[in-house]
Amino acid sequence: MEDAFQNLSSGLEAPALRHFLITPNDSEDLPTRPRALYCNTAGFVAIRDVDGTDFIYAVTPGMILPIRVQRVLETGTTATVVGWC
């Protein structure tokens, strides 16, 4: 398939190229820091940012959290989320 944009750099404003299901973990950082989190189900998402600050977001299906998280914590997370890279 031809990609008319293959020779352009992909900034943070560009659409993601990859996605991966996130398994929340209280002790392990994500293997790849995503551009954003996409919420598949309603519930709560507990995140840790790059400064080590933890916060819990109430989310709905289809919601996008435009933050590059360091970790999605198991404790406090009830929603299913996908990382966009």
PDB file of N, CA, C and O in Angstrom, chain B, residues numbered from 101:
ATOM      1  N   MET B 101       0.828  -1.162   0.000  1.00  0.00           N
ATOM      2  CA  MET B 101       0.000   0.000   0.000  1.00  0.00           C
ATOM      3  C   MET B 101       0.886   1.243   0.000  1.00  0.00           C
ATOM      4  O   MET B 101       1.866   1.312   0.743  1.00  0.00           O
ATOM      5  N   GLU B 102       0.552   2.197  -0.810  1.00  0.00           N
ATOM      6  CA  GLU B 102       1.319   3.442  -0.878  1.00  0.00           C
ATOM      7  C   GLU B 102       1.010   4.309   0.332  1.00  0.00           C
ATOM      8  O   GLU B 102      -0.139   4.407   0.765  1.00  0.00           O
ATOM      9  N   ASP B 103       2.048   4.937   0.872  1.00  0.00           N
ATOM     10  CA  ASP B 103       1.898   5.866   1.994  1.00  0.00           C
ATOM     11  C   ASP B 103       2.473   7.202   1.569  1.00  0.00           C
ATOM     12  O   ASP B 103       3.690   7.376   1.520  1.00  0.00           O
ATOM     13  N   ALA B 104       1.598   8.142   1.263  1.00  0.00           N
ATOM     14  CA  ALA B 104       2.031   9.458   0.783  1.00  0.00           C
ATOM     15  C   ALA B 104       2.773  10.249   1.852  1.00  0.00           C
ATOM     16  O   ALA B 104       3.399  11.261   1.539  1.00  0.00           O
ATOM     17  N   PHE B 105       2.717   9.812   3.102  1.00  0.00           N
ATOM     18  CA  PHE B 105       3.326  10.549   4.204  1.00  0.00           C
ATOM     19  C   PHE B 105       4.563   9.866   4.782  1.00  0.00           C
ATOM     20  O   PHE B 105       5.082  10.302   5.809  1.00  0.00           O
ATOM     21  N   GLN B 106       5.037   8.810   4.144  1.00  0.00           N
ATOM     22  CA  GLN B 106       6.130   8.015   4.708  1.00  0.00           C
ATOM     23  C   GLN B 106       7.429   8.788   4.880  1.00  0.00           C
ATOM     24  O   GLN B 106       8.240   8.409   5.725  1.00  0.00           O
ATOM     25  N   ASN B 107       7.660   9.835   4.133  1.00  0.00           N
ATOM     26  CA  ASN B 107       8.906  10.593   4.233  1.00  0.00           C
ATOM     27  C   ASN B 107       8.786  11.810   5.143  1.00  0.00           C
ATOM     28  O   ASN B 107       9.725  12.600   5.242  1.00  0.00           O
ATOM     29  N   LEU B 108       7.661  11.968   5.798  1.00  0.00           N
ATOM     30  CA  LEU B 108       7.468  13.083   6.718  1.00  0.00           C
ATOM     31  C   LEU B 108       7.628  12.602   8.152  1.00  0.00           C
ATOM     32  O   LEU B 108       7.269  11.472   8.484  1.00  0.00           O
ATOM     33  N   SER B 109       8.172  13.469   8.997  1.00  0.00           N
ATOM     34  CA  SER B 109       8.292  13.082  10.397  1.00  0.00           C
ATOM     35  C   SER B 109       6.918  13.125  11.050  1.00  0.00           C
ATOM     36  O   SER B 109       6.055  13.917  10.670  1.00  0.00           O
ATOM     37  N   SER B 110       6.736  12.268  12.028  1.00  0.00           N
ATOM     38  CA  SER B 110       5.460  12.149  12.704  1.00  0.00           C
ATOM     39  C   SER B 110       5.547  12.829  14.061  1.00  0.00           C
ATOM     40  O   SER B 110       6.135  12.278  14.991  1.00  0.00           O
ATOM     41  N   GLY B 111       4.969  14.015  14.185  1.00  0.00           N
ATOM     42  CA  GLY B 111       4.972  14.743  15.446  1.00  0.00           C
ATOM     43  C   GLY B 111       3.844  14.280  16.346  1.00  0.00           C
ATOM     44  O   GLY B 111       3.063  13.403  15.974  1.00  0.00           O
ATOM     45  N   LEU B 112       3.758  14.867  17.531  1.00  0.00           N
ATOM     46  CA  LEU B 112       2.731  14.470  18.491  1.00  0.00           C
ATOM     47  C   LEU B 112       1.326  14.846  18.049  1.00  0.00           C
ATOM     48  O   LEU B 112       0.352  14.308  18.575  1.00  0.00           O
ATOM     49  N   GLU B 113       1.205  15.751  17.103  1.00  0.00           N
ATOM     50  CA  GLU B 113      -0.110  16.130  16.593  1.00  0.00           C
ATOM     51  C   GLU B 113      -0.596  15.175  15.502  1.00  0.00           C
ATOM     52  O   GLU B 113      -1.769  15.204  15.128  1.00  0.00           O
ATOM     53  N   ALA B 114       0.290  14.342  15.000  1.00  0.00           N
ATOM     54  CA  ALA B 114      -0.062  13.409  13.925  1.00  0.00           C
ATOM     55  C   ALA B 114      -0.834  12.213  14.494  1.00  0.00           C
ATOM     56  O   ALA B 114      -0.728  11.917  15.684  1.00  0.00           O
ATOM     57  N   PRO B 115      -1.599  11.537  13.658  1.00  0.00           N
ATOM     58  CA  PRO B 115      -2.293  10.330  14.123  1.00  0.00           C
ATOM     59  C   PRO B 115      -1.291   9.260  14.543  1.00  0.00           C
ATOM     60  O   PRO B 115      -0.163   9.208  14.052  1.00  0.00           O
ATOM     61  N   ALA B 116      -1.727   8.419  15.454  1.00  0.00           N
ATOM     62  CA  ALA B 116      -0.881   7.313  15.897  1.00  0.00           C
ATOM     63  C   ALA B 116      -0.700   6.307  14.775  1.00  0.00           C
ATOM     64  O   ALA B 116      -1.539   6.200  13.880  1.00  0.00           O
ATOM     65  N   LEU B 117       0.405   5.570  14.829  1.00  0.00           N
ATOM     66  CA  LEU B 117       0.697   4.537  13.831  1.00  0.00           C
ATOM     67  C   LEU B 117       0.474   3.131  14.372  1.00  0.00           C
ATOM     68  O   LEU B 117       0.214   2.202  13.608  1.00  0.00           O
ATOM     69  N   ARG B 118       0.575   2.977  15.686  1.00  0.00           N
ATOM     70  CA  ARG B 118       0.451   1.663  16.323  1.00  0.00           C
ATOM     71  C   ARG B 118      -0.433   1.776  17.557  1.00  0.00           C
ATOM     72  O   ARG B 118      -0.669   2.866  18.078  1.00  0.00           O
ATOM     73  N   HIS B 119      -0.914   0.627  18.011  1.00  0.00           N
ATOM     74  CA  HIS B 119      -1.689   0.579  19.248  1.00  0.00           C
ATOM     75  C   HIS B 119      -1.370  -0.729  19.971  1.00  0.00           C
ATOM     76  O   HIS B 119      -0.937  -1.705  19.358  1.00  0.00           O
ATOM     77  N   PHE B 120      -1.592  -0.726  21.276  1.00  0.00           N
ATOM     78  CA  PHE B 120      -1.355  -1.931  22.052  1.00  0.00           C
ATOM     79  C   PHE B 120      -2.244  -1.932  23.287  1.00  0.00           C
ATOM     80  O   PHE B 120      -2.478  -0.890  23.900  1.00  0.00           O
ATOM     81  N   LEU B 121      -2.734  -3.106  23.641  1.00  0.00           N
ATOM     82  CA  LEU B 121      -3.554  -3.267  24.831  1.00  0.00           C
ATOM     83  C   LEU B 121      -2.666  -3.087  26.057  1.00  0.00           C
ATOM     84  O   LEU B 121      -1.559  -3.624  26.112  1.00  0.00           O
ATOM     85  N   ILE B 122      -3.141  -2.349  27.015  1.00  0.00           N
ATOM     86  CA  ILE B 122      -2.362  -2.082  28.220  1.00  0.00           C
ATOM     87  C   ILE B 122      -2.843  -2.986  29.354  1.00  0.00           C
ATOM     88  O   ILE B 122      -4.035  -3.059  29.653  1.00  0.00           O
ATOM     89  N   THR B 123      -1.894  -3.665  29.968  1.00  0.00           N
ATOM     90  CA  THR B 123      -2.169  -4.452  31.159  1.00  0.00           C
ATOM     91  C   THR B 123      -1.695  -3.632  32.350  1.00  0.00           C
ATOM     92  O   THR B 123      -0.491  -3.450  32.531  1.00  0.00           O
ATOM     93  N   PRO B 124      -2.623  -3.133  33.169  1.00  0.00           N
ATOM     94  CA  PRO B 124      -2.215  -2.317  34.314  1.00  0.00           C
ATOM     95  C   PRO B 124      -1.280  -3.081  35.248  1.00  0.00           C
ATOM     96  O   PRO B 124      -1.424  -4.286  35.453  1.00  0.00           O
ATOM     97  N   ASN B 125      -0.320  -2.350  35.806  1.00  0.00           N
ATOM     98  CA  ASN B 125       0.691  -2.963  36.668  1.00  0.00           C
ATOM     99  C   ASN B 125       1.158  -1.912  37.672  1.00  0.00           C
ATOM    100  O   ASN B 125       1.519  -0.802  37.279  1.00  0.00           O
ATOM    101  N   ASP B 126       1.155  -2.244  38.947  1.00  0.00           N
ATOM    102  CA  ASP B 126       1.565  -1.290  39.975  1.00  0.00           C
ATOM    103  C   ASP B 126       3.072  -1.109  40.081  1.00  0.00           C
ATOM    104  O   ASP B 126       3.527  -0.115  40.648  1.00  0.00           O
ATOM    105  N   SER B 127       3.857  -2.037  39.551  1.00  0.00           N
ATOM    106  CA  SER B 127       5.310  -1.961  39.751  1.00  0.00           C
ATOM    107  C   SER B 127       6.127  -1.829  38.471  1.00  0.00           C
ATOM    108  O   SER B 127       7.336  -1.608  38.549  1.00  0.00           O
ATOM    109  N   GLU B 128       5.513  -1.958  37.292  1.00  0.00           N
ATOM    110  CA  GLU B 128       6.263  -1.902  36.032  1.00  0.00           C
ATOM    111  C   GLU B 128       5.777  -0.743  35.172  1.00  0.00           C
ATOM    112  O   GLU B 128       4.574  -0.555  34.990  1.00  0.00           O
ATOM    113  N   ASP B 129       6.724   0.035  34.642  1.00  0.00           N
ATOM    114  CA  ASP B 129       6.385   1.067  33.667  1.00  0.00           C
ATOM    115  C   ASP B 129       5.969   0.408  32.357  1.00  0.00           C
ATOM    116  O   ASP B 129       6.303  -0.747  32.093  1.00  0.00           O
ATOM    117  N   LEU B 130       5.241   1.156  31.548  1.00  0.00           N
ATOM    118  CA  LEU B 130       4.859   0.644  30.229  1.00  0.00           C
ATOM    119  C   LEU B 130       6.104   0.427  29.382  1.00  0.00           C
ATOM    120  O   LEU B 130       7.059   1.195  29.503  1.00  0.00           O
ATOM    121  N   PRO B 131       6.125  -0.584  28.536  1.00  0.00           N
ATOM    122  CA  PRO B 131       7.297  -0.816  27.686  1.00  0.00           C
ATOM    123  C   PRO B 131       7.491   0.294  26.663  1.00  0.00           C
ATOM    124  O   PRO B 131       8.615   0.560  26.238  1.00  0.00           O
ATOM    125  N   THR B 132       6.407   0.937  26.270  1.00  0.00           N
ATOM    126  CA  THR B 132       6.428   2.056  25.333  1.00  0.00           C
ATOM    127  C   THR B 132       5.506   3.136  25.865  1.00  0.00           C
ATOM    128  O   THR B 132       4.363   2.853  26.225  1.00  0.00           O
ATOM    129  N   ARG B 133       5.989   4.372  25.920  1.00  0.00           N
ATOM    130  CA  ARG B 133       5.112   5.470  26.353  1.00  0.00           C
ATOM    131  C   ARG B 133       4.210   5.861  25.194  1.00  0.00           C
ATOM    132  O   ARG B 133       4.698   6.278  24.144  1.00  0.00           O
ATOM    133  N   PRO B 134       2.905   5.734  25.369  1.00  0.00           N
ATOM    134  CA  PRO B 134       1.977   6.061  24.295  1.00  0.00           C
ATOM    135  C   PRO B 134       1.766   7.566  24.147  1.00  0.00           C
ATOM    136  O   PRO B 134       2.057   8.333  25.064  1.00  0.00           O
ATOM    137  N   ARG B 135       1.257   7.980  22.986  1.00  0.00           N
ATOM    138  CA  ARG B 135       0.858   9.378  22.762  1.00  0.00           C
ATOM    139  C   ARG B 135      -0.398   9.703  23.536  1.00  0.00           C
ATOM    140  O   ARG B 135      -0.579  10.824  24.012  1.00  0.00           O
ATOM    141  N   ALA B 136      -1.266   8.709  23.659  1.00  0.00           N
ATOM    142  CA  ALA B 136      -2.554   8.890  24.312  1.00  0.00           C
ATOM    143  C   ALA B 136      -3.090   7.534  24.731  1.00  0.00           C
ATOM    144  O   ALA B 136      -2.594   6.494  24.296  1.00  0.00           O
ATOM    145  N   LEU B 137      -4.104   7.556  25.580  1.00  0.00           N
ATOM    146  CA  LEU B 137      -4.813   6.349  25.969  1.00  0.00           C
ATOM    147  C   LEU B 137      -6.221   6.410  25.398  1.00  0.00           C
ATOM    148  O   LEU B 137      -6.894   7.437  25.484  1.00  0.00           O
ATOM    149  N   TYR B 138      -6.657   5.303  24.817  1.00  0.00           N
ATOM    150  CA  TYR B 138      -8.020   5.176  24.316  1.00  0.00           C
ATOM    151  C   TYR B 138      -8.760   4.225  25.248  1.00  0.00           C
ATOM    152  O   TYR B 138      -8.274   3.133  25.541  1.00  0.00           O
ATOM    153  N   CYS B 139      -9.928   4.638  25.710  1.00  0.00           N
ATOM    154  CA  CYS B 139     -10.694   3.847  26.669  1.00  0.00           C
ATOM    155  C   CYS B 139     -11.727   2.996  25.951  1.00  0.00           C
ATOM    156  O   CYS B 139     -12.621   3.520  25.285  1.00  0.00           O
ATOM    157  N   ASN B 140     -11.603   1.693  26.086  1.00  0.00           N
ATOM    158  CA  ASN B 140     -12.558   0.758  25.472  1.00  0.00           C
ATOM    159  C   ASN B 140     -13.811   0.586  26.320  1.00  0.00           C
ATOM    160  O   ASN B 140     -14.902   0.374  25.790  1.00  0.00           O
ATOM    161  N   THR B 141     -13.652   0.678  27.645  1.00  0.00           N
ATOM    162  CA  THR B 141     -14.788   0.465  28.542  1.00  0.00           C
ATOM    163  C   THR B 141     -14.846   1.593  29.568  1.00  0.00           C
ATOM    164  O   THR B 141     -13.866   2.301  29.795  1.00  0.00           O
ATOM    165  N   ALA B 142     -16.008   1.740  30.173  1.00  0.00           N
ATOM    166  CA  ALA B 142     -16.181   2.741  31.224  1.00  0.00           C
ATOM    167  C   ALA B 142     -15.529   2.266  32.513  1.00  0.00           C
ATOM    168  O   ALA B 142     -15.356   1.067  32.729  1.00  0.00           O
ATOM    169  N   GLY B 143     -15.178   3.199  33.348  1.00  0.00           N
ATOM    170  CA  GLY B 143     -14.601   2.877  34.647  1.00  0.00           C
ATOM    171  C   GLY B 143     -13.617   3.941  35.066  1.00  0.00           C
ATOM    172  O   GLY B 143     -13.838   5.135  34.860  1.00  0.00           O
ATOM    173  N   PHE B 144     -12.537   3.496  35.652  1.00  0.00           N
ATOM    174  CA  PHE B 144     -11.489   4.397  36.125  1.00  0.00           C
ATOM    175  C   PHE B 144     -10.140   3.945  35.577  1.00  0.00           C
ATOM    176  O   PHE B 144      -9.894   2.750  35.413  1.00  0.00           O
ATOM    177  N   VAL B 145      -9.274   4.908  35.298  1.00  0.00           N
ATOM    178  CA  VAL B 145      -7.903   4.626  34.860  1.00  0.00           C
ATOM    179  C   VAL B 145      -6.968   5.363  35.811  1.00  0.00           C
ATOM    180  O   VAL B 145      -6.996   6.590  35.907  1.00  0.00           O
ATOM    181  N   ALA B 146      -6.143   4.593  36.508  1.00  0.00           N
ATOM    182  CA  ALA B 146      -5.149   5.159  37.414  1.00  0.00           C
ATOM    183  C   ALA B 146      -3.834   5.245  36.658  1.00  0.00           C
ATOM    184  O   ALA B 146      -3.323   4.236  36.173  1.00  0.00           O
ATOM    185  N   ILE B 147      -3.288   6.443  36.559  1.00  0.00           N
ATOM    186  CA  ILE B 147      -2.055   6.636  35.787  1.00  0.00           C
ATOM    187  C   ILE B 147      -0.953   7.230  36.647  1.00  0.00           C
ATOM    188  O   ILE B 147      -1.207   7.822  37.696  1.00  0.00           O
ATOM    189  N   ARG B 148       0.272   7.060  36.180  1.00  0.00           N
ATOM    190  CA  ARG B 148       1.446   7.735  36.741  1.00  0.00           C
ATOM    191  C   ARG B 148       2.121   8.468  35.597  1.00  0.00           C
ATOM    192  O   ARG B 148       2.416   7.876  34.559  1.00  0.00           O
ATOM    193  N   ASP B 149       2.365   9.765  35.790  1.00  0.00           N
ATOM    194  CA  ASP B 149       3.022  10.530  34.741  1.00  0.00           C
ATOM    195  C   ASP B 149       4.543  10.461  34.898  1.00  0.00           C
ATOM    196  O   ASP B 149       5.043   9.791  35.802  1.00  0.00           O
ATOM    197  N   VAL B 150       5.269  11.144  34.031  1.00  0.00           N
ATOM    198  CA  VAL B 150       6.731  11.055  34.040  1.00  0.00           C
ATOM    199  C   VAL B 150       7.356  11.684  35.282  1.00  0.00           C
ATOM    200  O   VAL B 150       8.513  11.403  35.594  1.00  0.00           O
ATOM    201  N   ASP B 151       6.611  12.532  35.998  1.00  0.00           N
ATOM    202  CA  ASP B 151       7.116  13.111  37.241  1.00  0.00           C
ATOM    203  C   ASP B 151       6.816  12.238  38.454  1.00  0.00           C
ATOM    204  O   ASP B 151       7.203  12.573  39.574  1.00  0.00           O
ATOM    205  N   GLY B 152       6.119  11.106  38.232  1.00  0.00           N
ATOM    206  CA  GLY B 152       5.793  10.204  39.321  1.00  0.00           C
ATOM    207  C   GLY B 152       4.491  10.558  40.029  1.00  0.00           C
ATOM    208  O   GLY B 152       4.202  10.028  41.102  1.00  0.00           O
ATOM    209  N   THR B 153       3.707  11.449  39.435  1.00  0.00           N
ATOM    210  CA  THR B 153       2.431  11.841  40.026  1.00  0.00           C
ATOM    211  C   THR B 153       1.342  10.870  39.594  1.00  0.00           C
ATOM    212  O   THR B 153       1.174  10.602  38.404  1.00  0.00           O
ATOM    213  N   ASP B 154       0.604  10.344  40.567  1.00  0.00           N
ATOM    214  CA  ASP B 154      -0.491   9.416  40.294  1.00  0.00           C
ATOM    215  C   ASP B 154      -1.817  10.173  40.300  1.00  0.00           C
ATOM    216  O   ASP B 154      -2.009  11.105  41.080  1.00  0.00           O
ATOM    217  N   PHE B 155      -2.726   9.759  39.419  1.00  0.00           N
ATOM    218  CA  PHE B 155      -4.045  10.382  39.343  1.00  0.00           C
ATOM    219  C   PHE B 155      -5.021   9.372  38.770  1.00  0.00           C
ATOM    220  O   PHE B 155      -4.649   8.547  37.935  1.00  0.00           O
ATOM    221  N   ILE B 156      -6.253   9.433  39.209  1.00  0.00           N
ATOM    222  CA  ILE B 156      -7.282   8.528  38.697  1.00  0.00           C
ATOM    223  C   ILE B 156      -8.303   9.338  37.908  1.00  0.00           C
ATOM    224  O   ILE B 156      -8.845  10.328  38.400  1.00  0.00           O
ATOM    225  N   TYR B 157      -8.558   8.900  36.670  1.00  0.00           N
ATOM    226  CA  TYR B 157      -9.550   9.526  35.801  1.00  0.00           C
ATOM    227  C   TYR B 157     -10.768   8.623  35.682  1.00  0.00           C
ATOM    228  O   TYR B 157     -10.637   7.411  35.510  1.00  0.00           O
ATOM    229  N   ALA B 158     -11.957   9.218  35.774  1.00  0.00           N
ATOM    230  CA  ALA B 158     -13.187   8.510  35.433  1.00  0.00           C
ATOM    231  C   ALA B 158     -13.332   8.606  33.919  1.00  0.00           C
ATOM    232  O   ALA B 158     -13.234   9.694  33.352  1.00  0.00           O
ATOM    233  N   VAL B 159     -13.566   7.468  33.261  1.00  0.00           N
ATOM    234  CA  VAL B 159     -13.593   7.456  31.790  1.00  0.00           C
ATOM    235  C   VAL B 159     -14.860   6.783  31.278  1.00  0.00           C
ATOM    236  O   VAL B 159     -15.522   6.026  31.988  1.00  0.00           O
ATOM    237  N   THR B 160     -15.173   7.086  30.022  1.00  0.00           N
ATOM    238  CA  THR B 160     -16.297   6.481  29.321  1.00  0.00           C
ATOM    239  C   THR B 160     -15.769   5.801  28.060  1.00  0.00           C
ATOM    240  O   THR B 160     -14.677   6.133  27.599  1.00  0.00           O
ATOM    241  N   PRO B 161     -16.521   4.858  27.495  1.00  0.00           N
ATOM    242  CA  PRO B 161     -16.068   4.199  26.267  1.00  0.00           C
ATOM    243  C   PRO B 161     -15.849   5.229  25.150  1.00  0.00           C
ATOM    244  O   PRO B 161     -16.681   6.108  24.926  1.00  0.00           O
ATOM    245  N   GLY B 162     -14.733   5.102  24.468  1.00  0.00           N
ATOM    246  CA  GLY B 162     -14.397   6.008  23.370  1.00  0.00           C
ATOM    247  C   GLY B 162     -13.653   7.257  23.799  1.00  0.00           C
ATOM    248  O   GLY B 162     -13.237   8.053  22.957  1.00  0.00           O
ATOM    249  N   MET B 163     -13.482   7.433  25.082  1.00  0.00           N
ATOM    250  CA  MET B 163     -12.772   8.614  25.590  1.00  0.00           C
ATOM    251  C   MET B 163     -11.275   8.478  25.308  1.00  0.00           C
ATOM    252  O   MET B 163     -10.709   7.388  25.393  1.00  0.00           O
ATOM    253  N   ILE B 164     -10.650   9.602  24.972  1.00  0.00           N
ATOM    254  CA  ILE B 164      -9.206   9.642  24.733  1.00  0.00           C
ATOM    255  C   ILE B 164      -8.568  10.516  25.804  1.00  0.00           C
ATOM    256  O   ILE B 164      -8.977  11.657  26.017  1.00  0.00           O
ATOM    257  N   LEU B 165      -7.564   9.967  26.470  1.00  0.00           N
ATOM    258  CA  LEU B 165      -6.776  10.742  27.423  1.00  0.00           C
ATOM    259  C   LEU B 165      -5.477  11.121  26.723  1.00  0.00           C
ATOM    260  O   LEU B 165      -4.615  10.264  26.529  1.00  0.00           O
ATOM    261  N   PRO B 166      -5.316  12.393  26.340  1.00  0.00           N
ATOM    262  CA  PRO B 166      -4.145  12.804  25.577  1.00  0.00           C
ATOM    263  C   PRO B 166      -2.938  13.097  26.477  1.00  0.00           C
ATOM    264  O   PRO B 166      -2.454  14.226  26.546  1.00  0.00           O
ATOM    265  N   ILE B 167      -2.472  12.059  27.156  1.00  0.00           N
ATOM    266  CA  ILE B 167      -1.318  12.207  28.039  1.00  0.00           C
ATOM    267  C   ILE B 167      -0.367  11.035  27.812  1.00  0.00           C
ATOM    268  O   ILE B 167      -0.793   9.894  27.633  1.00  0.00           O
ATOM    269  N   ARG B 168       0.912  11.338  27.823  1.00  0.00           N
ATOM    270  CA  ARG B 168       1.935  10.309  27.607  1.00  0.00           C
ATOM    271  C   ARG B 168       2.327   9.723  28.955  1.00  0.00           C
ATOM    272  O   ARG B 168       3.298  10.165  29.570  1.00  0.00           O
ATOM    273  N   VAL B 169       1.582   8.740  29.408  1.00  0.00           N
ATOM    274  CA  VAL B 169       1.764   8.177  30.748  1.00  0.00           C
ATOM    275  C   VAL B 169       3.005   7.294  30.830  1.00  0.00           C
ATOM    276  O   VAL B 169       3.461   6.719  29.842  1.00  0.00           O
ATOM    277  N   GLN B 170       3.521   7.213  32.031  1.00  0.00           N
ATOM    278  CA  GLN B 170       4.656   6.338  32.325  1.00  0.00           C
ATOM    279  C   GLN B 170       4.167   4.943  32.709  1.00  0.00           C
ATOM    280  O   GLN B 170       4.784   3.931  32.378  1.00  0.00           O
ATOM    281  N   ARG B 171       3.017   4.923  33.431  1.00  0.00           N
ATOM    282  CA  ARG B 171       2.507   3.662  33.957  1.00  0.00           C
ATOM    283  C   ARG B 171       0.990   3.753  34.092  1.00  0.00           C
ATOM    284  O   ARG B 171       0.455   4.809  34.429  1.00  0.00           O
ATOM    285  N   VAL B 172       0.303   2.651  33.830  1.00  0.00           N
ATOM    286  CA  VAL B 172      -1.113   2.520  34.167  1.00  0.00           C
ATOM    287  C   VAL B 172      -1.157   1.561  35.347  1.00  0.00           C
ATOM    288  O   VAL B 172      -0.754   0.402  35.244  1.00  0.00           O
ATOM    289  N   LEU B 173      -1.649   2.065  36.460  1.00  0.00           N
ATOM    290  CA  LEU B 173      -1.627   1.306  37.710  1.00  0.00           C
ATOM    291  C   LEU B 173      -2.779   0.313  37.777  1.00  0.00           C
ATOM    292  O   LEU B 173      -3.895   0.602  37.347  1.00  0.00           O
ATOM    293  N   GLU B 174      -2.486  -0.863  38.325  1.00  0.00           N
ATOM    294  CA  GLU B 174      -3.524  -1.877  38.504  1.00  0.00           C
ATOM    295  C   GLU B 174      -4.505  -1.436  39.590  1.00  0.00           C
ATOM    296  O   GLU B 174      -5.721  -1.558  39.439  1.00  0.00           O
ATOM    297  N   THR B 175      -3.944  -0.918  40.696  1.00  0.00           N
ATOM    298  CA  THR B 175      -4.788  -0.448  41.791  1.00  0.00           C
ATOM    299  C   THR B 175      -5.504   0.823  41.351  1.00  0.00           C
ATOM    300  O   THR B 175      -4.874   1.845  41.079  1.00  0.00           O
ATOM    301  N   GLY B 176      -6.818   0.742  41.287  1.00  0.00           N
ATOM    302  CA  GLY B 176      -7.623   1.895  40.896  1.00  0.00           C
ATOM    303  C   GLY B 176      -8.104   1.856  39.465  1.00  0.00           C
ATOM    304  O   GLY B 176      -8.991   2.627  39.100  1.00  0.00           O
ATOM    305  N   THR B 177      -7.543   0.973  38.630  1.00  0.00           N
ATOM    306  CA  THR B 177      -7.965   0.889  37.233  1.00  0.00           C
ATOM    307  C   THR B 177      -9.026  -0.200  37.084  1.00  0.00           C
ATOM    308  O   THR B 177      -8.812  -1.356  37.449  1.00  0.00           O
ATOM    309  N   THR B 178     -10.173   0.200  36.540  1.00  0.00           N
ATOM    310  CA  THR B 178     -11.254  -0.759  36.259  1.00  0.00           C
ATOM    311  C   THR B 178     -11.621  -0.783  34.779  1.00  0.00           C
ATOM    312  O   THR B 178     -12.287  -1.713  34.323  1.00  0.00           O
ATOM    313  N   ALA B 179     -11.199   0.221  34.031  1.00  0.00           N
ATOM    314  CA  ALA B 179     -11.494   0.303  32.602  1.00  0.00           C
ATOM    315  C   ALA B 179     -10.435  -0.446  31.796  1.00  0.00           C
ATOM    316  O   ALA B 179      -9.333  -0.696  32.282  1.00  0.00           O
ATOM    317  N   THR B 180     -10.782  -0.797  30.563  1.00  0.00           N
ATOM    318  CA  THR B 180      -9.835  -1.392  29.627  1.00  0.00           C
ATOM    319  C   THR B 180      -9.336  -0.271  28.718  1.00  0.00           C
ATOM    320  O   THR B 180     -10.129   0.455  28.118  1.00  0.00           O
ATOM    321  N   VAL B 181      -7.995  -0.139  28.623  1.00  0.00           N
ATOM    322  CA  VAL B 181      -7.423   0.943  27.824  1.00  0.00           C
ATOM    323  C   VAL B 181      -6.397   0.416  26.834  1.00  0.00           C
ATOM    324  O   VAL B 181      -5.771  -0.625  27.035  1.00  0.00           O
ATOM    325  N   VAL B 182      -6.254   1.174  25.764  1.00  0.00           N
ATOM    326  CA  VAL B 182      -5.307   0.871  24.692  1.00  0.00           C
ATOM    327  C   VAL B 182      -4.366   2.060  24.575  1.00  0.00           C
ATOM    328  O   VAL B 182      -4.794   3.210  24.673  1.00  0.00           O
ATOM    329  N   GLY B 183      -3.071   1.780  24.364  1.00  0.00           N
ATOM    330  CA  GLY B 183      -2.108   2.841  24.131  1.00  0.00           C
ATOM    331  C   GLY B 183      -1.966   3.102  22.652  1.00  0.00           C
ATOM    332  O   GLY B 183      -1.908   2.170  21.850  1.00  0.00           O
ATOM    333  N   TRP B 184      -1.910   4.381  22.287  1.00  0.00           N
ATOM    334  CA  TRP B 184      -1.678   4.782  20.890  1.00  0.00           C
ATOM    335  C   TRP B 184      -0.277   5.342  20.775  1.00  0.00           C
ATOM    336  O   TRP B 184       0.102   6.234  21.533  1.00  0.00           O
ATOM    337  N   CYS B 185       0.502   4.821  19.824  1.00  0.00           N
ATOM    338  CA  CYS B 185       1.883   5.288  19.587  1.00  0.00           C
ATOM    339  C   CYS B 185       2.006   5.887  18.213  1.00  0.00           C
ATOM    340  O   CYS B 185       3.086   6.335  17.828  1.00  0.00           O
TER     341      CYS B 185
END
